Amino acid sequence: MKLKTLMCSLFLVHLVTVAQDEEDYSIYDDLEYADESSTTFVSPKIIGLSPNRFINVAWDVQSPYTINASDTLGYAPDASWSIKETSNVSYTGGLRLNANIPVISRNNVVWQMGANYMNTNFSIDEADPTNEPILSELNSRSLNTGGLFTTVFKPLNDKQFLIFQGQADYNGNYTFTDFHSFVLTKYSAAILWGKSPHDRLQWAIGATRTYRVGELNYVPIIMYNWTSKREKWGTEILFPARVHGKYWMNKNSLIMFGYELEGGSYHLAGLSNNGNSFELRRGEVRPRIEWNRKLIGFFWLNAQVGARINYGFTYDELENGKEFFRGFFGQQEISAFSSLGTSLYGLVGISFVSL
Amino acid sequence: MKKFKTLAIILAGIFLFTSMIGETEEGDKLIGVWEPSNKKIYLKIDKISGKYYGKIVWLREPIDPVTGKPKTDKNNPDESLKDVPLKGFRMLKDFVYKGDGEWADGTIYDPQNGSTYNCVIKLRDDNTLDIRGYIGLKTFGRTDVWKRLVNKKKKK
């Protein structure tokens, strides 16, 4: 009797399972909205985009190289200069922190606020403060960047979108007990208009005010994020700031290759006098290979190796700290020059991400 | 006194029963077919053993352009599930009605990247849902608007 009951039960379970498996999905082909349709907005992401880092902690280090500096005289922008100070930099590196937190994240608008901190320590061999004031200044106190930024992604419809980014950076060789004037805060911004024709492509054009190569600049920008049909290859480009190709080895491992421009304008406290700001305009190109690997859950490892190539390492004296725009044609004097040998660099970090 | 006690117990029982039915009716407003704002899929939400689950019942593009075959859950981190058809795939799991038009404690799966997120669902009106998928804290998430679909022809 018990066996019969068991057999009947098993048969019923089988029937239910078969019924579920063989559900007629065609009945859902002719559905209509109960009241009205929702509006479709273009997504800020495309398929296969690299993980979006909410929080990132990283350490950056460079191999030894030579650094030179001129005398502080005042030069025409295209002037030739002679070496007054020279030394070997045995260590360059520091901590990098970044947080990018969504404030509003809906399908019709995404607004994120973030903060970043970047520290660069230089160990310059035997830099003498009397004869080598610039190198000694770099050696004595590390360069810091503390910034706040905001990004707004505003879909206009199911294809077009606007992106606005604004950033305020507090850069210099300050310490946490010795801040300089907030008047020296550097403001950057970017605005882009773009389209996403399908799930694997988004492009945009726009303009930016940036300190990415050291000096203040206004440049056009182009974004081009694309993923192949098989979702293996692609590009992530925000030209000229960064250009990357990418290859997804599998869903947990991504290789990126390309370059990034990095830099800023830093107030050097020990060389600033009479209310003026003596600023290092530092810009570098970093061709590199980057490996992103899922560790656990939404925590990912990020490792980069590449070269650090000097783009600009000059010094300007800002009268009363007032910023100016030299651009390509400006004739404002450059206070001093430096040149840096190319070095290898490595970066390793851990991120809390969203895919 | 004894009669009063009995009456009180009966009344309490009735109150409890009706409020439970009320909760159930409110909670069951989630049941039905819904369309996310990207209009790529329909999800049918059902109640199973007191919890709410949602599966994909319609795809705008049912065929994978690379393989030419019906789409499967190819991004699933579990290798053994990569060949499971997306049509019929259970994307919403384990939602419990918390009252006040909110369902929580569940998860939402994103077949585009194979990730599972915490999720909370809010009923904006009888035919509109706010669905927020998030990682750990609700701050790290995104809200989408889903609309209810019905078979009007069948009603007639």
HADDOCK unambig.tbl for C-alpha pairs under 7 A between the chains (distance, minus, plus):
assign (segid A and resid 25 and name CA) (segid B and resid 57 and name CA) 6.06 0.50 0.50
assign (segid A and resid 28 and name CA) (segid B and resid 57 and name CA) 6.91 0.50 0.50
assign (segid A and resid 28 and name CA) (segid B and resid 58 and name CA) 6.48 0.50 0.50
assign (segid A and resid 30 and name CA) (segid B and resid 151 and name CA) 6.82 0.50 0.50
assign (segid A and resid 31 and name CA) (segid B and resid 149 and name CA) 5.85 0.50 0.50
assign (segid A and resid 31 and name CA) (segid B and resid 150 and name CA) 5.39 0.50 0.50
assign (segid A and resid 31 and name CA) (segid B and resid 151 and name CA) 4.82 0.50 0.50
assign (segid A and resid 32 and name CA) (segid B and resid 149 and name CA) 5.28 0.50 0.50
assign (segid A and resid 32 and name CA) (segid B and resid 150 and name CA) 5.42 0.50 0.50
assign (segid A and resid 32 and name CA) (segid B and resid 151 and name CA) 6.11 0.50 0.50
assign (segid A and resid 32 and name CA) (segid B and resid 152 and name CA) 6.72 0.50 0.50
assign (segid A and resid 33 and name CA) (segid B and resid 148 and name CA) 6.03 0.50 0.50
assign (segid A and resid 33 and name CA) (segid B and resid 149 and name CA) 4.48 0.50 0.50
assign (segid A and resid 33 and name CA) (segid B and resid 150 and name CA) 6.13 0.50 0.50
assign (segid A and resid 34 and name CA) (segid B and resid 127 and name CA) 6.44 0.50 0.50
assign (segid A and resid 34 and name CA) (segid B and resid 148 and name CA) 5.64 0.50 0.50
assign (segid A and resid 34 and name CA) (segid B and resid 149 and name CA) 5.28 0.50 0.50
assign (segid A and resid 34 and name CA) (segid B and resid 150 and name CA) 5.60 0.50 0.50
assign (segid A and resid 35 and name CA) (segid B and resid 127 and name CA) 6.87 0.50 0.50
assign (segid A and resid 37 and name CA) (segid B and resid 147 and name CA) 6.61 0.50 0.50
assign (segid A and resid 38 and name CA) (segid B and resid 37 and name CA) 5.86 0.50 0.50
assign (segid A and resid 38 and name CA) (segid B and resid 147 and name CA) 6.36 0.50 0.50
assign (segid A and resid 39 and name CA) (segid B and resid 37 and name CA) 6.41 0.50 0.50
assign (segid A and resid 40 and name CA) (segid B and resid 37 and name CA) 5.18 0.50 0.50
assign (segid A and resid 40 and name CA) (segid B and resid 38 and name CA) 5.46 0.50 0.50
assign (segid A and resid 47 and name CA) (segid B and resid 112 and name CA) 6.88 0.50 0.50
assign (segid A and resid 102 and name CA) (segid B and resid 139 and name CA) 6.38 0.50 0.50
assign (segid A and resid 102 and name CA) (segid B and resid 140 and name CA) 6.41 0.50 0.50
assign (segid A and resid 105 and name CA) (segid B and resid 141 and name CA) 6.78 0.50 0.50
assign (segid A and resid 105 and name CA) (segid B and resid 142 and name CA) 4.78 0.50 0.50
assign (segid A and resid 105 and name CA) (segid B and resid 143 and name CA) 6.15 0.50 0.50
assign (segid A and resid 106 and name CA) (segid B and resid 142 and name CA) 5.53 0.50 0.50
assign (segid A and resid 106 and name CA) (segid B and resid 143 and name CA) 4.57 0.50 0.50
assign (segid A and resid 106 and name CA) (segid B and resid 144 and name CA) 6.00 0.50 0.50
assign (segid A and resid 107 and name CA) (segid B and resid 143 and name CA) 6.37 0.50 0.50
assign (segid A and resid 107 and name CA) (segid B and resid 144 and name CA) 5.42 0.50 0.50
assign (segid A and resid 229 and name CA) (segid B and resid 66 and name CA) 6.97 0.50 0.50
assign (segid A and resid 230 and name CA) (segid B and resid 66 and name CA) 6.74 0.50 0.50
assign (segid A and resid 355 and name CA) (segid B and resid 113 and name CA) 6.81 0.50 0.50
